[in-house]
Amino acid sequence: MTATRIEHSAKIAEARNVLGEVISRARFAGEPTILMNRGKEAAVIVPFDLYVRAMEALGETRVPAPKPDAADG
């Protein structure tokens, strides 16, 4: 079975101004937003569960980045 997913597109600067809305669309409606930079696809904000499933499907392991040490800066 093939699912259909509504997909949004926004320039990065525009998405920055409505970031809460973009995140809510991904989180609650399951609708990704493609972020555009100079007319080219740069990144995608997707629902977290979709990200987890994609990582599993690719056989990749999620590794959290180390948090910066407060004493460093």
Secondary structure, 3 states (H helix, E strand, C coil): CCCCCCCEEEEHHHHHHCHHHHHHHHHHHCCCEEEEECCEEEEEECCHHHHHHHHHHHCCCCCCCCCCCHHHC
